[in-house]
Amino acid sequence: MNSPLETLFQSVSGPHWSAGAELMSLLLFARANTLWRSKGMRSTPLAMLMIRSAIAVTLVCTLTWAQGVALPGWGTWTPVQLATVLLGMFGGWGLLLFATGLSQLPSRLVFFGGTVHLFFGAAMGFFVLGEEIGPVRGMVLALLLTAQIVLWWKDRQTWLAMPRVQRWIPFVIGFIWGMYYPSIGVVQSQLGVWNTIVLTEYGVFLTLLGAFAVQIRSQWTGFTQGVHYRQMGEQAVLSLLGQSFSALCIAWGGVVLHSILTNFSVIINVSAFRLRFGERIDWRYMGFFVAYGLLMVLMTYAD
């Protein structure tokens, strides 16, 4: 039986709805991502991530029960449900790298991986899911890839100044998200949007639980600070809402469109970090992504 939320999700579709959903997702994640700069993320990051994940799982389970439907996997498991939990565990590694990266690195460098996300997402949507890439989308993809490569080249000295391991973190994150979100598009077509969100949160929790268990002695003090629960509670609520809107973007517009639209996050996230932490705004980024926003509107309504 479909939940009331699932019935609502299925009542509309189309690229304009998809673009609106992803814009909401980007705005929610912009605030949620700033919370990864909390002091606790520098001293006890795994404890902070565990608090966030435990709250997120509690929220999705409570909302599922409130809708009067059974939790996915309750009693019996199907191969698709198990695969979705494993997918969530894979995404958990992306969250771990992304959150710890934002806690230490300049935000614009963390989002370098968006190009990798764009490439893998568009490739999986086209070759695996059989989605169309029309002339307008193809033009936007080419412009976006070219511009991001140029921006990376101009910022290469800052990038090269980073420790060797940290240099590759943004690209690993981009690879994980580029594989994760298209796979979400595959499983949610069978399980529905809401069940997919619940099952992936199970997987994220398992990954973070394992990472925390390895470092439990050094991380345990993170559970003793009340402010950590408030910060990670806010992060969990905002990121769950953002994740839900991203899932709707995929359901309503497809993986290729989502991969393109989500790259618009750079201007929103860099702006959010500038306002919150005083990071310098590089107007090359701002000018490019304003122009890209206009192309996004053209692509949404003309393709």
DRENVOZA-475361 format. One record per residue (C-alpha): chain; x negated, y negated, z negated; residue in three letters; residue number from 0. Coordinates in nm, 3 decimals. Each point is the difference from the previous one (the first is absolute). Layout:
N
<ch:A; px:X; py:Y; pz:Z; aa:Ala; i:NUM>
...
This chain:
303
<ch:A; px:0.000; py:0.000; pz:0.000; aa:Met; i:0>
<ch:A; px:-0.130; py:-0.343; pz:0.096; aa:Asn; i:1>
<ch:A; px:-0.043; py:-0.252; pz:-0.278; aa:Ser; i:2>
<ch:A; px:0.183; py:-0.335; pz:0.024; aa:Pro; i:3>
<ch:A; px:-0.336; py:-0.164; pz:0.076; aa:Leu; i:4>
<ch:A; px:-0.066; py:0.243; pz:0.285; aa:Glu; i:5>
<ch:A; px:0.341; py:-0.070; pz:0.151; aa:Thr; i:6>
<ch:A; px:-0.078; py:-0.372; pz:-0.013; aa:Leu; i:7>
<ch:A; px:-0.339; py:0.059; pz:0.163; aa:Phe; i:8>
<ch:A; px:0.164; py:0.183; pz:0.291; aa:Gln; i:9>
<ch:A; px:0.265; py:-0.266; pz:0.063; aa:Ser; i:10>
<ch:A; px:-0.228; py:-0.232; pz:0.204; aa:Val; i:11>
<ch:A; px:-0.296; py:0.031; pz:0.237; aa:Ser; i:12>
<ch:A; px:-0.195; py:-0.192; pz:0.262; aa:Gly; i:13>
<ch:A; px:-0.326; py:-0.195; pz:0.031; aa:Pro; i:14>
<ch:A; px:0.138; py:-0.321; pz:-0.153; aa:His; i:15>
<ch:A; px:0.107; py:0.191; pz:-0.313; aa:Trp; i:16>
<ch:A; px:-0.339; py:0.173; pz:-0.001; aa:Ser; i:17>
<ch:A; px:-0.186; py:-0.333; pz:0.020; aa:Ala; i:18>
<ch:A; px:0.208; py:-0.144; pz:-0.283; aa:Gly; i:19>
<ch:A; px:-0.065; py:0.305; pz:-0.218; aa:Ala; i:20>
<ch:A; px:-0.375; py:-0.017; pz:0.056; aa:Glu; i:21>
<ch:A; px:-0.008; py:-0.373; pz:-0.074; aa:Leu; i:22>
<ch:A; px:0.171; py:0.070; pz:-0.333; aa:Met; i:23>
<ch:A; px:-0.253; py:0.278; pz:-0.064; aa:Ser; i:24>
<ch:A; px:-0.295; py:-0.229; pz:0.071; aa:Leu; i:25>
<ch:A; px:0.129; py:-0.271; pz:-0.233; aa:Leu; i:26>
<ch:A; px:0.058; py:0.248; pz:-0.281; aa:Leu; i:27>
<ch:A; px:-0.340; py:0.163; pz:0.043; aa:Phe; i:28>
<ch:A; px:-0.169; py:-0.341; pz:0.008; aa:Ala; i:29>
<ch:A; px:0.102; py:-0.057; pz:-0.361; aa:Arg; i:30>
<ch:A; px:-0.049; py:0.364; pz:-0.099; aa:Ala; i:31>
<ch:A; px:-0.355; py:0.003; pz:0.139; aa:Asn; i:32>
<ch:A; px:-0.108; py:-0.299; pz:-0.210; aa:Thr; i:33>
<ch:A; px:0.065; py:0.211; pz:-0.309; aa:Leu; i:34>
<ch:A; px:-0.295; py:0.220; pz:0.096; aa:Trp; i:35>
<ch:A; px:-0.220; py:-0.292; pz:-0.112; aa:Arg; i:36>
<ch:A; px:0.116; py:0.047; pz:-0.361; aa:Ser; i:37>
<ch:A; px:-0.281; py:0.020; pz:-0.256; aa:Lys; i:38>
<ch:A; px:0.090; py:0.358; pz:-0.080; aa:Gly; i:39>
<ch:A; px:-0.082; py:0.104; pz:0.358; aa:Met; i:40>
<ch:A; px:-0.366; py:-0.085; pz:-0.064; aa:Arg; i:41>
<ch:A; px:-0.034; py:0.189; pz:-0.327; aa:Ser; i:42>
<ch:A; px:0.250; py:0.289; pz:0.019; aa:Thr; i:43>
<ch:A; px:0.130; py:0.019; pz:0.360; aa:Pro; i:44>
<ch:A; px:0.111; py:0.363; pz:-0.016; aa:Leu; i:45>
<ch:A; px:0.205; py:-0.062; pz:-0.313; aa:Ala; i:46>
<ch:A; px:0.167; py:-0.296; pz:0.171; aa:Met; i:47>
<ch:A; px:0.078; py:0.210; pz:0.307; aa:Leu; i:48>
<ch:A; px:0.138; py:0.279; pz:-0.218; aa:Met; i:49>
<ch:A; px:0.231; py:-0.244; pz:-0.179; aa:Ile; i:50>
<ch:A; px:0.119; py:-0.136; pz:0.335; aa:Arg; i:51>
<ch:A; px:0.062; py:0.347; pz:0.142; aa:Ser; i:52>
<ch:A; px:0.180; py:0.130; pz:-0.311; aa:Ala; i:53>
<ch:A; px:0.233; py:-0.301; pz:0.004; aa:Ile; i:54>
<ch:A; px:0.061; py:0.042; pz:0.375; aa:Ala; i:55>
<ch:A; px:0.091; py:0.369; pz:-0.034; aa:Val; i:56>
<ch:A; px:0.229; py:-0.079; pz:-0.293; aa:Thr; i:57>
<ch:A; px:0.175; py:-0.271; pz:0.202; aa:Leu; i:58>
<ch:A; px:0.060; py:0.210; pz:0.311; aa:Val; i:59>
<ch:A; px:0.124; py:0.296; pz:-0.205; aa:Cys; i:60>
<ch:A; px:0.234; py:-0.224; pz:-0.202; aa:Thr; i:61>
<ch:A; px:0.139; py:-0.165; pz:0.314; aa:Leu; i:62>
<ch:A; px:0.055; py:0.341; pz:0.159; aa:Thr; i:63>
<ch:A; px:0.194; py:0.127; pz:-0.299; aa:Trp; i:64>
<ch:A; px:0.196; py:-0.328; pz:-0.016; aa:Ala; i:65>
<ch:A; px:0.122; py:0.065; pz:0.355; aa:Gln; i:66>
<ch:A; px:0.143; py:0.333; pz:-0.110; aa:Gly; i:67>
<ch:A; px:-0.225; py:0.218; pz:0.215; aa:Val; i:68>
<ch:A; px:-0.260; py:0.263; pz:-0.088; aa:Ala; i:69>
<ch:A; px:-0.369; py:-0.078; pz:0.009; aa:Leu; i:70>
<ch:A; px:-0.174; py:0.140; pz:0.309; aa:Pro; i:71>
<ch:A; px:-0.180; py:0.320; pz:-0.091; aa:Gly; i:72>
<ch:A; px:0.220; py:0.058; pz:-0.305; aa:Trp; i:73>
<ch:A; px:0.036; py:0.378; pz:-0.024; aa:Gly; i:74>
<ch:A; px:-0.126; py:0.095; pz:0.347; aa:Thr; i:75>
<ch:A; px:-0.270; py:-0.131; pz:0.230; aa:Trp; i:76>
<ch:A; px:-0.007; py:0.000; pz:0.378; aa:Thr; i:77>
<ch:A; px:-0.320; py:-0.008; pz:0.208; aa:Pro; i:78>
<ch:A; px:0.079; py:-0.355; pz:0.113; aa:Val; i:79>
<ch:A; px:0.042; py:-0.117; pz:-0.360; aa:Gln; i:80>
<ch:A; px:-0.332; py:0.156; pz:-0.100; aa:Leu; i:81>
<ch:A; px:-0.169; py:-0.159; pz:0.301; aa:Ala; i:82>
<ch:A; px:0.144; py:-0.338; pz:-0.102; aa:Thr; i:83>
<ch:A; px:-0.143; py:0.034; pz:-0.352; aa:Val; i:84>
<ch:A; px:-0.339; py:0.080; pz:0.154; aa:Leu; i:85>
<ch:A; px:0.040; py:-0.306; pz:0.222; aa:Leu; i:86>
<ch:A; px:0.065; py:-0.205; pz:-0.314; aa:Gly; i:87>
<ch:A; px:-0.318; py:0.140; pz:-0.155; aa:Met; i:88>
<ch:A; px:-0.189; py:-0.113; pz:0.311; aa:Phe; i:89>
<ch:A; px:0.157; py:-0.344; pz:-0.033; aa:Gly; i:90>
<ch:A; px:-0.102; py:-0.002; pz:-0.365; aa:Gly; i:91>
<ch:A; px:-0.364; py:-0.007; pz:0.106; aa:Trp; i:92>
<ch:A; px:0.078; py:-0.297; pz:0.222; aa:Gly; i:93>
<ch:A; px:0.163; py:-0.178; pz:-0.294; aa:Leu; i:94>
<ch:A; px:-0.297; py:0.077; pz:-0.224; aa:Leu; i:95>
<ch:A; px:-0.251; py:-0.141; pz:0.249; aa:Leu; i:96>
<ch:A; px:0.220; py:-0.296; pz:0.091; aa:Phe; i:97>
<ch:A; px:0.072; py:-0.104; pz:-0.360; aa:Ala; i:98>
<ch:A; px:-0.360; py:0.035; pz:-0.119; aa:Thr; i:99>
<ch:A; px:-0.122; py:-0.179; pz:0.314; aa:Gly; i:100>
<ch:A; px:0.228; py:-0.299; pz:-0.057; aa:Leu; i:101>
<ch:A; px:-0.109; py:-0.017; pz:-0.363; aa:Ser; i:102>
<ch:A; px:-0.363; py:-0.060; pz:0.105; aa:Gln; i:103>
<ch:A; px:-0.029; py:-0.120; pz:0.361; aa:Leu; i:104>
<ch:A; px:0.113; py:-0.313; pz:0.188; aa:Pro; i:105>
<ch:A; px:0.353; py:0.071; pz:0.119; aa:Ser; i:106>
<ch:A; px:-0.068; py:-0.076; pz:0.367; aa:Arg; i:107>
<ch:A; px:-0.271; py:0.270; pz:0.009; aa:Leu; i:108>
<ch:A; px:0.230; py:0.262; pz:-0.152; aa:Val; i:109>
<ch:A; px:0.248; py:-0.064; pz:0.282; aa:Phe; i:110>
<ch:A; px:-0.266; py:0.061; pz:0.268; aa:Phe; i:111>
<ch:A; px:0.138; py:0.353; pz:0.017; aa:Gly; i:112>
<ch:A; px:0.319; py:-0.127; pz:0.162; aa:Gly; i:113>
<ch:A; px:-0.155; py:0.053; pz:0.342; aa:Thr; i:114>
<ch:A; px:-0.057; py:0.369; pz:-0.076; aa:Val; i:115>
<ch:A; px:0.357; py:0.027; pz:-0.131; aa:His; i:116>
<ch:A; px:0.131; py:-0.161; pz:0.318; aa:Leu; i:117>
<ch:A; px:-0.197; py:0.236; pz:0.226; aa:Phe; i:118>
<ch:A; px:0.096; py:0.324; pz:-0.174; aa:Phe; i:119>
<ch:A; px:0.359; py:-0.106; pz:-0.061; aa:Gly; i:120>
<ch:A; px:0.062; py:-0.099; pz:0.361; aa:Ala; i:121>
<ch:A; px:-0.179; py:0.311; pz:0.129; aa:Ala; i:122>
<ch:A; px:0.203; py:0.236; pz:-0.220; aa:Met; i:123>
<ch:A; px:0.324; py:-0.175; pz:0.087; aa:Gly; i:124>
<ch:A; px:-0.070; py:0.025; pz:0.372; aa:Phe; i:125>
<ch:A; px:-0.166; py:0.342; pz:0.032; aa:Phe; i:126>
<ch:A; px:0.160; py:0.193; pz:-0.290; aa:Val; i:127>
<ch:A; px:0.345; py:-0.155; pz:-0.036; aa:Leu; i:128>
<ch:A; px:0.049; py:-0.093; pz:0.365; aa:Gly; i:129>
<ch:A; px:0.084; py:-0.364; pz:-0.070; aa:Glu; i:130>
<ch:A; px:-0.015; py:-0.250; pz:0.284; aa:Glu; i:131>
<ch:A; px:-0.256; py:-0.279; pz:0.022; aa:Ile; i:132>
<ch:A; px:0.149; py:-0.254; pz:0.239; aa:Gly; i:133>
<ch:A; px:-0.183; py:-0.288; pz:0.171; aa:Pro; i:134>
<ch:A; px:0.062; py:-0.250; pz:-0.280; aa:Val; i:135>
<ch:A; px:-0.109; py:0.240; pz:-0.275; aa:Arg; i:136>
<ch:A; px:-0.303; py:0.098; pz:0.205; aa:Gly; i:137>
<ch:A; px:-0.096; py:-0.365; pz:0.040; aa:Met; i:138>
<ch:A; px:0.036; py:-0.067; pz:-0.373; aa:Val; i:139>
<ch:A; px:-0.203; py:0.312; pz:-0.084; aa:Leu; i:140>
<ch:A; px:-0.281; py:-0.110; pz:0.231; aa:Ala; i:141>
<ch:A; px:-0.003; py:-0.356; pz:-0.134; aa:Leu; i:142>
<ch:A; px:0.012; py:0.116; pz:-0.360; aa:Leu; i:143>
<ch:A; px:-0.284; py:0.248; pz:0.042; aa:Leu; i:144>
<ch:A; px:-0.216; py:-0.253; pz:0.184; aa:Thr; i:145>
<ch:A; px:0.057; py:-0.278; pz:-0.250; aa:Ala; i:146>
<ch:A; px:-0.066; py:0.220; pz:-0.303; aa:Gln; i:147>
<ch:A; px:-0.325; py:0.126; pz:0.152; aa:Ile; i:148>
<ch:A; px:-0.107; py:-0.362; pz:0.062; aa:Val; i:149>
<ch:A; px:0.084; py:-0.095; pz:-0.359; aa:Leu; i:150>
<ch:A; px:-0.190; py:0.299; pz:-0.132; aa:Trp; i:151>
<ch:A; px:-0.302; py:-0.095; pz:0.212; aa:Trp; i:152>
<ch:A; px:0.001; py:-0.355; pz:-0.133; aa:Lys; i:153>
<ch:A; px:0.024; py:0.127; pz:-0.359; aa:Asp; i:154>
<ch:A; px:-0.257; py:0.275; pz:0.049; aa:Arg; i:155>
<ch:A; px:-0.263; py:-0.167; pz:-0.223; aa:Gln; i:156>
<ch:A; px:0.238; py:-0.002; pz:-0.296; aa:Thr; i:157>
<ch:A; px:0.090; py:0.359; pz:0.076; aa:Trp; i:158>
<ch:A; px:-0.367; py:0.108; pz:0.031; aa:Leu; i:159>
<ch:A; px:-0.079; py:-0.167; pz:-0.333; aa:Ala; i:160>
<ch:A; px:0.231; py:0.244; pz:-0.177; aa:Met; i:161>
<ch:A; px:-0.142; py:0.320; pz:-0.158; aa:Pro; i:162>
<ch:A; px:-0.025; py:0.280; pz:0.257; aa:Arg; i:163>
<ch:A; px:0.286; py:0.210; pz:-0.138; aa:Val; i:164>
<ch:A; px:0.234; py:-0.298; pz:-0.036; aa:Gln; i:165>
<ch:A; px:-0.051; py:-0.097; pz:0.364; aa:Arg; i:166>
<ch:A; px:0.193; py:0.302; pz:0.118; aa:Trp; i:167>
<ch:A; px:0.282; py:-0.009; pz:-0.253; aa:Ile; i:168>
<ch:A; px:0.223; py:-0.233; pz:0.210; aa:Pro; i:169>
<ch:A; px:-0.032; py:0.228; pz:0.302; aa:Phe; i:170>
<ch:A; px:0.071; py:0.315; pz:-0.201; aa:Val; i:171>
<ch:A; px:0.309; py:-0.173; pz:-0.139; aa:Ile; i:172>
<ch:A; px:0.105; py:-0.094; pz:0.353; aa:Gly; i:173>
<ch:A; px:-0.044; py:0.361; pz:0.113; aa:Phe; i:174>
<ch:A; px:0.208; py:0.132; pz:-0.290; aa:Ile; i:175>
<ch:A; px:0.284; py:-0.249; pz:0.057; aa:Trp; i:176>
<ch:A; px:-0.021; py:0.059; pz:0.375; aa:Gly; i:177>
<ch:A; px:0.061; py:0.372; pz:-0.057; aa:Met; i:178>
<ch:A; px:0.233; py:-0.037; pz:-0.298; aa:Tyr; i:179>
<ch:A; px:0.272; py:-0.229; pz:0.135; aa:Tyr; i:180>
<ch:A; px:0.047; py:0.177; pz:0.336; aa:Pro; i:181>
<ch:A; px:0.029; py:0.327; pz:-0.193; aa:Ser; i:182>
<ch:A; px:0.264; py:-0.167; pz:-0.216; aa:Ile; i:183>
<ch:A; px:0.191; py:-0.062; pz:0.322; aa:Gly; i:184>
<ch:A; px:-0.010; py:0.373; pz:0.077; aa:Val; i:185>
<ch:A; px:0.116; py:0.132; pz:-0.337; aa:Val; i:186>
<ch:A; px:0.262; py:-0.265; pz:-0.075; aa:Gln; i:187>
<ch:A; px:0.181; py:0.088; pz:0.323; aa:Ser; i:188>
<ch:A; px:0.063; py:0.339; pz:-0.163; aa:Gln; i:189>
<ch:A; px:0.031; py:-0.090; pz:-0.368; aa:Leu; i:190>
<ch:A; px:0.142; py:-0.352; pz:0.013; aa:Gly; i:191>
<ch:A; px:-0.159; py:-0.323; pz:-0.115; aa:Val; i:192>
<ch:A; px:0.075; py:0.028; pz:-0.372; aa:Trp; i:193>
<ch:A; px:-0.102; py:0.364; pz:-0.047; aa:Asn; i:194>
<ch:A; px:-0.326; py:-0.074; pz:0.181; aa:Thr; i:195>
<ch:A; px:-0.074; py:-0.287; pz:-0.239; aa:Ile; i:196>
<ch:A; px:0.067; py:0.221; pz:-0.303; aa:Val; i:197>
<ch:A; px:-0.214; py:0.290; pz:0.125; aa:Leu; i:198>
<ch:A; px:-0.294; py:-0.220; pz:0.099; aa:Thr; i:199>
<ch:A; px:0.005; py:-0.162; pz:-0.344; aa:Glu; i:200>
<ch:A; px:-0.029; py:0.350; pz:-0.148; aa:Tyr; i:201>
<ch:A; px:-0.314; py:0.047; pz:0.209; aa:Gly; i:202>
<ch:A; px:-0.149; py:-0.338; pz:-0.088; aa:Val; i:203>
<ch:A; px:0.051; py:0.079; pz:-0.369; aa:Phe; i:204>
<ch:A; px:-0.179; py:0.336; pz:0.034; aa:Leu; i:205>
<ch:A; px:-0.302; py:-0.156; pz:0.172; aa:Thr; i:206>
<ch:A; px:-0.035; py:-0.275; pz:-0.259; aa:Leu; i:207>
<ch:A; px:0.054; py:0.245; pz:-0.284; aa:Leu; i:208>
<ch:A; px:-0.288; py:0.211; pz:0.130; aa:Gly; i:209>
<ch:A; px:-0.228; py:-0.303; pz:0.039; aa:Ala; i:210>
<ch:A; px:0.089; py:-0.121; pz:-0.349; aa:Phe; i:211>
<ch:A; px:-0.060; py:0.342; pz:-0.156; aa:Ala; i:212>
<ch:A; px:-0.358; py:0.003; pz:0.128; aa:Val; i:213>
<ch:A; px:-0.073; py:-0.335; pz:-0.171; aa:Gln; i:214>
<ch:A; px:0.240; py:0.028; pz:-0.294; aa:Ile; i:215>
<ch:A; px:-0.249; py:-0.095; pz:-0.272; aa:Arg; i:216>
<ch:A; px:-0.110; py:-0.326; pz:0.160; aa:Ser; i:217>
<ch:A; px:0.349; py:-0.091; pz:0.119; aa:Gln; i:218>
<ch:A; px:0.214; py:0.082; pz:-0.303; aa:Trp; i:219>
<ch:A; px:-0.027; py:-0.346; pz:-0.155; aa:Thr; i:220>
<ch:A; px:0.198; py:-0.136; pz:0.295; aa:Gly; i:221>
<ch:A; px:0.314; py:0.151; pz:-0.153; aa:Phe; i:222>
<ch:A; px:-0.037; py:-0.200; pz:-0.321; aa:Thr; i:223>
<ch:A; px:0.058; py:-0.346; pz:0.155; aa:Gln; i:224>
<ch:A; px:0.364; py:-0.107; pz:0.020; aa:Gly; i:225>
<ch:A; px:-0.070; py:-0.252; pz:0.277; aa:Val; i:226>
<ch:A; px:-0.104; py:0.284; pz:0.230; aa:His; i:227>
<ch:A; px:0.351; py:0.148; pz:-0.015; aa:Tyr; i:228>
<ch:A; px:0.156; py:-0.334; pz:0.092; aa:Arg; i:229>
<ch:A; px:-0.240; py:-0.057; pz:0.289; aa:Gln; i:230>
<ch:A; px:0.024; py:0.351; pz:0.140; aa:Met; i:231>
<ch:A; px:0.376; py:0.008; pz:-0.056; aa:Gly; i:232>
<ch:A; px:0.033; py:-0.307; pz:0.219; aa:Glu; i:233>
<ch:A; px:-0.237; py:0.154; pz:0.253; aa:Gln; i:234>
<ch:A; px:0.202; py:0.323; pz:0.010; aa:Ala; i:235>
<ch:A; px:0.331; py:-0.179; pz:0.057; aa:Val; i:236>
<ch:A; px:-0.136; py:-0.229; pz:0.271; aa:Leu; i:237>
<ch:A; px:-0.194; py:0.271; pz:0.181; aa:Ser; i:238>
<ch:A; px:0.295; py:0.242; pz:-0.006; aa:Leu; i:239>
<ch:A; px:0.220; py:-0.267; pz:0.155; aa:Leu; i:240>
<ch:A; px:-0.270; py:-0.078; pz:0.254; aa:Gly; i:241>
<ch:A; px:-0.047; py:0.368; pz:0.080; aa:Gln; i:242>
<ch:A; px:0.376; py:0.040; pz:0.046; aa:Ser; i:243>
<ch:A; px:0.013; py:-0.287; pz:0.248; aa:Phe; i:244>
<ch:A; px:-0.299; py:0.145; pz:0.189; aa:Ser; i:245>
<ch:A; px:0.179; py:0.334; pz:0.018; aa:Ala; i:246>
<ch:A; px:0.307; py:-0.177; pz:0.138; aa:Leu; i:247>
<ch:A; px:-0.219; py:-0.178; pz:0.256; aa:Cys; i:248>
<ch:A; px:-0.122; py:0.339; pz:0.122; aa:Ile; i:249>
<ch:A; px:0.351; py:0.149; pz:-0.002; aa:Ala; i:250>
<ch:A; px:0.154; py:-0.292; pz:0.189; aa:Trp; i:251>
<ch:A; px:-0.282; py:-0.090; pz:0.241; aa:Gly; i:252>
<ch:A; px:-0.250; py:0.286; pz:0.014; aa:Gly; i:253>
<ch:A; px:-0.362; py:0.054; pz:-0.096; aa:Val; i:254>
<ch:A; px:-0.158; py:-0.207; pz:0.279; aa:Val; i:255>
<ch:A; px:0.204; py:-0.308; pz:-0.088; aa:Leu; i:256>
<ch:A; px:-0.077; py:0.044; pz:-0.369; aa:His; i:257>
<ch:A; px:-0.374; py:0.034; pz:0.067; aa:Ser; i:258>
<ch:A; px:0.006; py:-0.328; pz:0.192; aa:Ile; i:259>
<ch:A; px:0.216; py:-0.192; pz:-0.244; aa:Leu; i:260>
<ch:A; px:-0.188; py:0.111; pz:-0.310; aa:Thr; i:261>
<ch:A; px:-0.319; py:-0.159; pz:0.136; aa:Asn; i:262>
<ch:A; px:0.170; py:-0.334; pz:-0.053; aa:Phe; i:263>
<ch:A; px:-0.070; py:0.066; pz:-0.370; aa:Ser; i:264>
<ch:A; px:-0.346; py:-0.157; pz:0.020; aa:Val; i:265>
<ch:A; px:0.125; py:-0.359; pz:0.012; aa:Ile; i:266>
<ch:A; px:0.253; py:0.063; pz:-0.277; aa:Ile; i:267>
<ch:A; px:-0.242; py:0.182; pz:-0.229; aa:Asn; i:268>
<ch:A; px:-0.292; py:-0.238; pz:0.054; aa:Val; i:269>
<ch:A; px:0.236; py:-0.291; pz:-0.069; aa:Ser; i:270>
<ch:A; px:0.129; py:0.168; pz:-0.317; aa:Ala; i:271>
<ch:A; px:-0.353; py:0.059; pz:-0.130; aa:Phe; i:272>
<ch:A; px:-0.097; py:-0.357; pz:0.089; aa:Arg; i:273>
<ch:A; px:0.291; py:-0.140; pz:-0.200; aa:Leu; i:274>
<ch:A; px:-0.046; py:0.237; pz:-0.292; aa:Arg; i:275>
<ch:A; px:-0.379; py:0.021; pz:-0.032; aa:Phe; i:276>
<ch:A; px:-0.134; py:-0.295; pz:0.198; aa:Gly; i:277>
<ch:A; px:-0.161; py:0.206; pz:0.275; aa:Glu; i:278>
<ch:A; px:-0.108; py:-0.201; pz:0.301; aa:Arg; i:279>
<ch:A; px:0.243; py:0.001; pz:0.294; aa:Ile; i:280>
<ch:A; px:-0.178; py:0.065; pz:0.328; aa:Asp; i:281>
<ch:A; px:0.202; py:-0.194; pz:0.256; aa:Trp; i:282>
<ch:A; px:-0.112; py:0.234; pz:0.275; aa:Arg; i:283>
<ch:A; px:0.215; py:0.264; pz:-0.166; aa:Tyr; i:284>
<ch:A; px:0.289; py:-0.236; pz:-0.059; aa:Met; i:285>
<ch:A; px:0.009; py:-0.136; pz:0.355; aa:Gly; i:286>
<ch:A; px:-0.019; py:0.344; pz:0.154; aa:Phe; i:287>
<ch:A; px:0.274; py:0.151; pz:-0.210; aa:Phe; i:288>
<ch:A; px:0.235; py:-0.293; pz:0.048; aa:Val; i:289>
<ch:A; px:-0.037; py:0.058; pz:0.374; aa:Ala; i:290>
<ch:A; px:0.051; py:0.370; pz:-0.059; aa:Tyr; i:291>
<ch:A; px:0.319; py:-0.074; pz:-0.192; aa:Gly; i:292>
<ch:A; px:0.139; py:-0.167; pz:0.311; aa:Leu; i:293>
<ch:A; px:-0.099; py:0.304; pz:0.205; aa:Leu; i:294>
<ch:A; px:0.173; py:0.221; pz:-0.258; aa:Met; i:295>
<ch:A; px:0.327; py:-0.185; pz:0.058; aa:Val; i:296>
<ch:A; px:-0.043; py:0.034; pz:0.377; aa:Leu; i:297>
<ch:A; px:-0.076; py:0.370; pz:-0.031; aa:Met; i:298>
<ch:A; px:0.295; py:0.066; pz:-0.230; aa:Thr; i:299>
<ch:A; px:0.261; py:-0.156; pz:0.223; aa:Tyr; i:300>
<ch:A; px:-0.147; py:0.041; pz:0.349; aa:Ala; i:301>
<ch:A; px:-0.146; py:0.352; pz:-0.001; aa:Asp; i:302>
